């Protein structure tokens, strides 16, 4: 993965069980990603779109915390 894009690395690391958990100082929100987010990330095409749609309420977490793209 030496020459992989940051996005490709993110997807592959999530598939391998990595968890990304951080605080977005600018938006004052916690951010969390795990392997359950991969299908939606693939649908929306990049991390920026994912968080944009999430903040707009177009990505929701179900009762188990699994993100789903809401149409």
C-alpha positions as CSV (number, residue, x, y, z in Angstrom):
1,X,0.0,0.0,0.0
2,X,3.1,2.2,-0.3
3,X,1.6,4.1,-3.3
4,X,-2.0,3.9,-2.3
5,X,-4.0,7.1,-1.9
6,X,-5.0,8.2,1.5
7,X,-8.6,7.2,0.8
8,X,-7.6,3.7,-0.4
9,X,-5.5,3.3,2.7
10,X,-8.4,4.4,4.9
11,X,-10.8,1.9,3.3
12,X,-8.3,-1.0,3.6
13,X,-7.3,-0.2,7.2
14,X,-11.0,-0.1,8.2
15,X,-11.5,-3.5,6.5
16,X,-8.6,-4.8,8.6
17,X,-10.3,-3.8,11.8
18,X,-8.7,-0.4,12.4
19,X,-10.9,2.2,14.2
20,X,-10.5,5.9,13.7
21,X,-11.8,8.0,16.6
22,X,-11.0,11.7,16.9
23,X,-12.4,15.1,17.8
24,X,-13.0,17.6,15.1
25,X,-12.0,20.9,16.7
26,X,-13.4,23.0,13.9
27,X,-16.9,21.5,14.1
28,X,-16.7,20.6,17.8
29,X,-17.8,17.0,17.1
30,X,-16.5,13.6,17.8
31,X,-15.8,11.6,14.7
32,X,-15.7,7.8,14.6
33,X,-15.1,5.3,11.8
34,X,-14.9,1.5,11.8
35,X,-15.3,-1.3,9.3
36,X,-19.1,-0.8,9.3
37,X,-18.6,2.5,7.5
38,X,-16.9,1.0,4.5
39,X,-20.0,0.3,2.4
40,X,-21.3,3.8,2.8
41,X,-17.8,5.3,2.2
42,X,-17.6,3.4,-1.1
43,X,-21.1,4.6,-2.1
44,X,-20.2,8.3,-1.5
45,X,-16.7,8.1,-2.9
46,X,-14.6,9.9,-0.3
47,X,-14.3,10.9,3.3
48,X,-15.2,14.5,2.7
49,X,-18.5,13.5,1.1
50,X,-19.2,11.0,3.9
51,X,-18.9,13.7,6.7
52,X,-20.8,16.3,4.6
53,X,-23.7,13.8,4.1
54,X,-23.5,12.7,7.8
55,X,-23.7,16.3,9.0
56,X,-26.7,16.9,6.7
57,X,-28.5,14.0,8.2
58,X,-28.2,11.9,5.0
59,X,-26.2,9.2,6.7
60,X,-27.8,7.8,9.8
61,X,-26.7,5.3,12.3
62,X,-29.1,2.4,12.9
63,X,-29.8,0.9,16.3
64,X,-26.5,-1.1,16.2
65,X,-24.5,2.0,15.2
66,X,-24.1,0.9,11.5
67,X,-24.1,3.9,9.1
68,X,-26.7,3.9,6.3
69,X,-27.1,6.3,3.4
70,X,-30.6,7.8,3.6
71,X,-32.1,8.8,0.2
